[in-house]
Amino acid sequence: MNVLVTAGPTREALDPVRFISNRSSGKMGYALAAAAHGAGHRVRLISGPVALPPPEGVNVIPVVSADDMLTAVEKNLAWCDLLIMAAAVVDWRPRKPARHKWKKSQGPPVIEWEPTPDILSAIAPRKTPRQVFCGFAAETRALAREAKRKLREKNLDAIAANDVSRADRGFDAARNELAVFFADGAARHIPLASKAVCARRLLAWLENLVEKKVKNNSKNS
């Protein structure tokens, strides 16, 4: 099986030396890529800027901005059977980044913001009947409600939601706890565990989804 994973944060320039980003370490996405490779799959990992060694046997595609990540996903989308969007893409960027470094003496800069591309929404129309898309939802409240909304709106087969308001799990932590919702209405829970354990359990469920789609497509062809 061909598995495409996105991981880590993205960065959007404020000026030549500053950027806006988030606290994502990339550990969850890297754990998923490693788990997929360990299960014998071919893996491509599209990674934002992280301080992690590349997983053994995984083709890493480095990116920086949301535009970079969208381009990389679009280039590799047709190749994959399973897409896991574990990256934490920055939602907003300056409309016009400063050409020169802001000086403190100039006072606080006034920034006009614009949304970054919604990668899942952009690629949803290109999803084929054989492909499985899994998203991630990093939330601080209304976890289930927000995850189910994204599941519906972004044409996903599954979404893994995690609470990032706590220091012992989620962003930049070694462990995670996932609430996983599926397009057929099913829901499953992965209790607090290492991200490697979470990755293996989530991957097993997603492998089953791919197998079901392959069987259904074979019956209908």
N, C-alpha and C positions, 0 to 999 in steps of 0.2 A: 504494500500500500504506500502511496505517496502522501506524506504529511507535511503541510505548510504551517509553521507556527510564527506568530509575531510576539515580540517580548520587549520589555523595558519601557522607558519613557521616550517621548519625543521632546525636541527643543525648538523654540521659536525665538528668533533674534529680536532683542530690544534695541541694541546698538552693536557696534563691532565687538564689544567685549562682554556684553550681558545678554542673558536669555531668560525666558520663562519656561519652566518645566514642572515636574511633579516628583513625588517621593518614590516612585516605582524603582525597584532595584533590578528587575528583570529575572529574579530568582524563580518565580513560578513558571514563566515561559521557558526558561532554560531547563527547568526540571521536566517540563512536558516534552521538550525536544529530546532530552536524554532518555526519557522513558520510551518514547517512540522508537528511537534508535535501538535501545535495548530489547525492544519487542520485535526487532527485525525489519522495521519499516525504513524506507528512504525518507530522509528528513531534510528540509530546508528551513532555516531559522532566520527570519528578518528581525534584526535587533537594533533598537535604539541605543544611545550611548550608555553603557554599563561598565562596571568594574568586575566583570566575571570572565573566567577563562572559557573559551568555546567548548561546548560538549564534544566529546570524542566521536568522530565519525559523522559529524553534522556539518552541512554546508551552511556557513554563516554569511548572511548578506547584511552588511552594516548600513544603517540609515541615520539621519539626524532629525529632520523635520517631518511633520504630518504629510506634506506633499511627497517627500522622499519615500515614506512608507507606503502611501497609496500607489505610487508608481511601481514599487517593488512587488506589492501584492498583485497588482494588475498583470505584471509581466509573468508571474509564477502561478496565477490562478488556474489556468487551464491544465497545468501539470498535476495538480493535487486532487486526491480523493477526499481528504479531510483537511479542513482549514480550522485552526484554533487561534482565535484573535485574543491573545493574552496581554498584548501591549496596552499601556496606558497613554493614549494619545492626548496631547494637550488640546483643549477645546477652543481656545481663543488665542489670537496672535495680533500684534500691532499691524494696522493696515499699512503703515509706512515706517519701517524700522529706521532709526536715525543713522545717517551716513557716517557720523563721527561720534566719538565717545561723549556721553553726557557728563558735564562737569558739575560737581556739587554746588559750585557757586552760582549755577544757573537756576537752582531751585528744583523742586519736584517736576519731572516732565509730565506733560499732558499727553496721554496716549489714546488714540482712536483705535478701537478694537474691531476685529472681524472674526467670524468663525473659521476654524480650520475645516478641511474636508472631512465629512463623515464617511469613513472608509467602508464600513459594512453597508451603509445605504447606497454608496456608489457602486459596489460590486454585486449587490443583491440581484439585479436583473441578469447578471451573467452566470448565475448559479445554474448548474445542470442537474438533471434528475439523479445522477449518480453521486453527486457531491454532498458531503455533510459539512455544515458550517456550525461552529461553536464559538460563541462570544463570551466575554467576561464582563461582569458588572461590579465595579468597586463603589460601594455605597457607604454612607454614614448613618442613614435612616431609611425606613420603608424599603428594606432590602428586597423582600419578595415582590412587592408591588412594582418597583422599578425594574427588577429583572424580568418579570413577566411582560411588562410594557415593551422593553427592548426586544424580547424574544419575538413578540408579534410584529413589531414595526420593522425589524431588520431582516425578516425572512430567515430566521435561524432554526436549526434543528435542536439546539440545546444552548443553554447559557449557564455559566458558573458564576454565582454571586458571592462576594465576600465582604465582610464588614471591615472597613479600613480605619475605623475610628479608635481601634484598640492597638496598643503598642506591641502586644505579644503575638500578633498575627497580621497577615495582609502585607501592606507596603513595607518593604525593607526589613522584613522579619524572616526568620528561618522556618516558621510554621504557618499553617493556614487552616481555615475551616471554610468549607464550601457548601452552599445550598445550590443544587443543580436542578434546573427546570427544563422540561422537554416539550417539544411542539405538540406531542400527543396528550399533554396534560399531566404526565407523570412528574414526580418530584422525588429527589433523593438527597441524602445528606452525607457529607464526609466530615466527621468530627475532627476536632483540632489534632493535627498531626504534622509531621515534617512535610515540606513541599514536595519532596520526592515521593512520599506515600500518597499524598493527594493527587499527584500527577498520574501515578500508576492506576489508581482507582478510577479517575475520570477518563483516562485513555481507554480502559477496558470497556466502559459504557459506550464511548464513541466508536470504538471498533465494532461493537455490536450493531450500532446504527448503520455504519457503512456496509456491513455484511447483509443487513436486511434490505438496504437499497439495491445492492447488487442482485440479490435474489429476485426482488420485485421487478427490476428492469429486465432480467433474464426471462421471467414469465411473460412479460408484456411485449417482448421483442419477437 
